Amino acid sequence: MKVIEVTHPISEDQYIKEDIAMAFGFFDGMHKGHHKVLEVLDERAAQANLKKAVMTFDPHPSVVLNPKLKRTDYLTPLPDKLDILEAHGIDYCIVINFSSKFADVSANAFIQDYIINNHVKEVVAGFDFTFGKFGKGNMLLLQDMDAFNTTIVNKQDLKSEKIATTEIRKALKDGDLKKVNESLGYRYRIKGTVVQGEKRGRTIGFPTANVQPTYDYVLPKKGVYAVSMTLGSHDKVYRGVANVGVKPTFHDPAKAQVVIEVNLFDFKENIYGERVTVYWHHYLRPEVKFDGIDALVEQMNKDKEEAKYLLSVDFNDDVSYNI
């Protein structure tokens, strides 16, 4: 997949020179709604014998348009998004730097400069995709254009509720992993590197891998989770328990930094520096402060047994680790 990173104005040498079908959107999460857009893109491209392209944006438009509610963490940071698109068979991905200058581009200028000049013959996007200054451009406007065909993808529902990145983010913050994973169509995952921690876990029989996220991911709600983890590019999946939080039994919650610690079952290897991927299966309980080490260890043993049971059910169901 050829990635074209554009800072407005787009230059002549950045235009795609062959006729294409293109999907438009921010695509954070690459959830079931986004995959429907990509399915339709596949169909339109095949019907017209066109290469497939995607246009996305970075950072999230809220950084420019709504600073008070700006979104700077993501379900699928840009590198993950590009990996998913490449795996889907996309030929071109145009990444527009969403800046104040780009936000000032009119809807008509966007159509000419970013659609027509890019040889787009089939446009595919969700029903709520907007573009141009003040968001005045929409899918109905694109449908009126003669230079290309436009296909509007209707909203995708989960239990009568629209599948949306905003709702998935909220569910993740609420600890509702069932809703998160059902909406995504795959297990939420965070890539990171195992770094040196306090090494306190090994002194109480629960050695942990301190995972430093590689990108600015949306972190799950503080608490304890049943998880699985892969190391590097290896396919082997290890099961375990993760804690997301500040370890209030040992630290002042107001001063401590939120960390991800994973205790893998029956695992004794030294993996400092390893790149890992943590897959989030079930929320077990909130993070709490215990009166002492004994009470903490007792609860951790209970967490471990509950996680083992839940993960055994998950692995029997064999929900895909691929997107």
C-alpha positions in Angstrom: 0.0 0.0 0.0 1.3 3.4 -0.9 0.9 6.0 1.9 0.7 9.6 0.8 1.0 12.1 3.6 -0.5 15.5 2.6 -0.1 18.9 4.3 -2.5 21.4 2.6 -2.3 22.4 -0.1 -1.8 19.1 -1.8 1.0 19.2 -4.4 0.8 18.0 -8.0 3.2 15.1 -7.4 1.0 13.8 -4.6 -2.0 13.2 -6.8 -3.0 9.6 -7.6 -2.5 9.2 -11.4 -4.9 6.3 -12.1 -8.6 6.0 -11.7 -9.6 4.8 -8.2 -12.5 4.0 -5.8 -12.0 5.9 -2.6 -13.4 5.6 0.9 -13.4 8.6 3.2 -13.4 8.9 7.0 -11.4 9.1 10.2 -11.8 5.4 10.9 -10.8 5.4 14.5 -11.4 1.9 15.9 -11.8 0.3 12.5 -15.1 -1.0 13.9 -17.9 -2.9 12.2 -19.3 0.3 10.7 -16.0 1.1 9.1 -15.6 -2.4 7.8 -19.0 -2.1 6.1 -17.6 1.0 4.3 -14.5 -1.1 3.2 -16.8 -3.9 2.0 -18.7 -1.5 -0.2 -15.5 0.0 -1.4 -14.4 -3.5 -2.4 -17.6 -4.1 -4.3 -17.5 -0.7 -6.2 -13.9 -1.1 -7.1 -14.4 -4.6 -8.4 -17.4 -3.6 -10.4 -15.6 -0.7 -12.1 -12.2 -2.5 -12.2 -10.6 0.3 -10.1 -7.7 0.4 -7.6 -8.8 0.9 -3.9 -7.9 4.0 -1.9 -8.7 5.4 1.5 -8.5 9.1 2.6 -8.2 9.6 6.4 -7.0 12.5 8.6 -4.5 13.1 11.4 -4.9 14.4 14.0 -8.6 14.1 14.9 -10.4 17.2 13.6 -11.5 18.1 17.1 -7.9 19.1 17.8 -8.5 22.1 15.5 -12.3 22.5 15.6 -13.1 21.8 19.3 -10.0 22.3 21.5 -12.1 21.9 24.7 -13.1 18.4 23.7 -10.1 17.5 21.6 -9.3 13.8 21.0 -5.6 13.0 21.2 -5.9 9.3 22.2 -7.2 6.7 19.8 -8.7 3.2 19.6 -6.5 2.7 16.5 -3.6 5.2 16.3 -2.5 6.0 12.8 0.2 3.3 12.5 -2.3 0.6 13.5 -4.9 2.0 11.2 -2.5 1.9 8.2 -1.6 -1.7 9.1 -5.2 -2.7 9.0 -5.9 -1.0 5.7 -2.9 -2.6 4.1 -4.0 -6.0 5.4 -7.4 -5.3 3.8 -5.8 -4.9 0.4 -6.0 -1.1 0.0 -3.7 0.2 -2.7 -3.4 3.9 -1.7 -4.0 5.7 1.6 -4.0 9.5 1.6 -3.4 10.9 5.1 -4.4 14.5 5.4 -2.8 16.6 8.1 -5.9 18.1 9.6 -4.6 21.7 10.3 -6.3 25.1 10.6 -5.4 25.7 6.9 -7.1 22.4 5.8 -10.1 23.2 8.0 -10.6 26.4 6.0 -10.9 24.7 2.7 -14.3 25.1 1.2 -16.5 22.1 0.3 -16.2 22.8 -3.4 -12.4 23.2 -3.2 -12.2 19.9 -1.4 -14.2 18.2 -4.1 -12.0 19.6 -6.8 -8.6 19.3 -5.1 -9.0 16.1 -3.2 -11.5 14.1 -5.1 -11.6 15.0 -8.8 -7.9 15.8 -9.1 -7.1 12.4 -7.5 -8.9 10.6 -10.3 -11.6 9.3 -7.9 -14.4 7.7 -9.9 -16.2 6.0 -7.0 -16.8 7.7 -3.7 -17.8 5.6 -0.6 -18.4 6.9 2.9 -20.7 6.7 5.8 -24.0 8.7 5.8 -22.6 11.2 8.4 -19.3 12.0 6.6 -18.9 15.8 6.3 -16.1 17.9 4.8 -15.2 21.5 3.9 -15.2 24.6 6.0 -17.8 24.5 8.8 -18.7 20.9 7.6 -20.9 22.3 4.9 -20.1 19.5 2.5 -22.0 16.2 3.0 -22.8 13.0 1.1 -25.9 14.4 -0.5 -23.8 17.1 -2.1 -21.4 14.5 -3.4 -24.3 12.5 -4.9 -25.1 15.5 -7.1 -21.7 15.5 -8.7 -21.3 14.2 -12.3 -17.6 13.6 -12.2 -17.9 10.5 -10.0 -20.4 8.1 -8.5 -21.2 8.3 -4.8 -22.3 5.4 -2.5 -23.7 6.3 1.0 -23.2 3.6 3.6 -26.0 3.6 6.2 -25.4 3.4 9.9 -24.6 -0.1 11.3 -26.4 -1.1 14.5 -25.6 -3.3 17.4 -28.7 -4.2 19.4 -30.6 -1.2 17.9 -27.8 1.2 18.8 -25.6 2.9 16.2 -22.0 1.5 16.2 -19.9 4.6 16.7 -16.3 5.4 17.8 -17.7 7.7 20.5 -19.8 5.0 22.0 -17.0 2.4 21.9 -14.7 4.9 23.7 -17.3 5.4 26.4 -17.9 1.7 26.8 -14.1 1.2 27.2 -14.0 3.8 29.9 -17.0 2.2 31.6 -15.3 -1.3 31.6 -17.9 -2.7 29.2 -15.5 -4.8 27.2 -18.3 -7.0 25.8 -19.8 -4.0 24.0 -16.4 -2.8 22.9 -15.4 -6.1 21.3 -18.8 -6.8 19.8 -18.8 -3.3 18.2 -15.2 -3.6 16.9 -15.7 -7.1 15.6 -12.4 -8.1 17.2 -10.7 -7.9 20.6 -9.5 -4.5 21.6 -5.7 -4.5 21.7 -2.9 -2.2 22.8 0.6 -2.6 21.5 3.5 -1.7 23.7 7.0 -2.5 25.0 7.8 -4.3 28.2 9.8 -1.9 30.4 11.4 -2.1 33.9 8.9 -1.6 36.7 9.0 -1.7 40.5 9.4 -5.5 40.4 7.2 -5.7 43.5 5.0 -8.3 41.9 7.6 -11.0 41.9 8.1 -10.6 45.7 4.5 -11.6 46.3 4.3 -14.4 43.8 2.8 -12.4 40.9 5.6 -11.2 38.5 4.2 -8.7 36.0 5.2 -7.3 32.7 5.0 -3.5 32.8 3.7 -2.6 29.4 4.4 0.9 28.0 2.0 1.6 25.2 3.7 2.3 21.9 1.1 4.9 20.8 -1.5 7.1 22.4 -4.2 4.5 22.9 -7.5 5.0 24.8 -6.8 3.1 28.0 -9.5 0.9 29.6 -11.1 1.9 32.8 -8.9 1.5 35.9 -9.2 -2.0 37.2 -8.4 -5.6 36.7 -8.9 -7.5 33.5 -8.7 -11.0 32.0 -6.3 -10.5 29.0 -4.1 -12.4 26.6 -0.8 -11.3 25.1 1.5 -12.1 22.2 5.2 -11.4 22.0 6.7 -9.7 19.0 5.5 -11.3 15.7 5.0 -14.7 17.2 1.5 -16.3 17.0 1.6 -18.0 20.4 -1.0 -16.5 22.7 -0.4 -16.3 26.5 -3.2 -15.8 29.0 -3.1 -13.6 32.1 -4.5 -10.9 34.3 -3.8 -7.2 33.8 -4.1 -4.2 36.1 -4.7 -0.8 34.7 -4.1 1.9 37.4 -2.0 3.5 40.0 -1.6 0.6 42.5 -3.3 2.5 45.4 -2.2 -0.1 48.0 1.4 1.2 47.5 1.0 4.7 46.0 -0.9 7.9 46.5 -3.5 7.8 43.7 -3.3 11.6 43.3 0.4 11.4 42.4 1.0 8.0 40.8 1.0 7.5 37.0 -1.4 5.0 35.4 0.4 1.9 34.3 -0.5 -1.4 32.6 0.9 -4.5 34.4 0.2 -8.0 33.0 0.7 -11.2 35.0 0.9 -14.2 32.6 -0.1 -17.6 33.8 2.7 -20.2 34.0 5.3 -17.8 32.4 8.8 -17.2 33.7 10.7 -15.7 30.8 12.6 -12.4 30.9 10.9 -10.3 28.3 12.2 -6.7 29.0 12.4 -4.8 25.8 10.0 -7.1 24.0 7.3 -5.6 21.8 4.0 -7.1 22.9 0.3 -6.8 22.1 -2.3 -7.0 24.9 -5.8 -8.2 24.0 -8.6 -7.2 26.4 -11.2 -9.8 27.1 -13.1 -9.2 30.3 -13.3 -6.5 33.0 -13.1 -8.3 36.4 -13.3 -5.5 39.0 -12.3 -2.0 39.9 -8.9 -1.1 41.3 -9.1 -0.8 45.0 -6.8 -0.1 48.0 -6.2 -3.1 50.2 -5.3 -2.9 53.9 -2.2 -5.0 53.5 -0.2 -7.5 51.3 -2.1 -10.5 52.5 -5.5 -9.1 51.5 -4.1 -8.1 48.1 -2.6 -11.5 47.4 -5.8 -13.2 48.4 -7.8 -11.1 45.9 -5.2 -11.6 43.2 -5.5 -15.3 43.5 -9.3 -15.0 43.1 -8.8 -12.7 40.1 -6.4 -15.3 38.5 -8.9 -18.1 38.9 -11.8 -16.1 37.5 -9.6 -15.0 34.6 -8.5 -18.5 33.8 -12.2 -19.7 33.6 -13.3 -16.7 31.5 -10.4 -17.1 29.1 -10.9 -20.8 28.7 -14.4 -20.1 27.5 -13.1 -17.4 25.2 -10.5 -19.6 23.6 -13.0 -22.3 23.1 -15.2 -19.8 21.2 -12.0 -18.9 19.2 -12.9 -15.3 18.5 -10.4 -14.1 15.9 -7.2 -12.2 16.9 -7.2 -10.8 13.4 -9.0 -7.7 12.1 
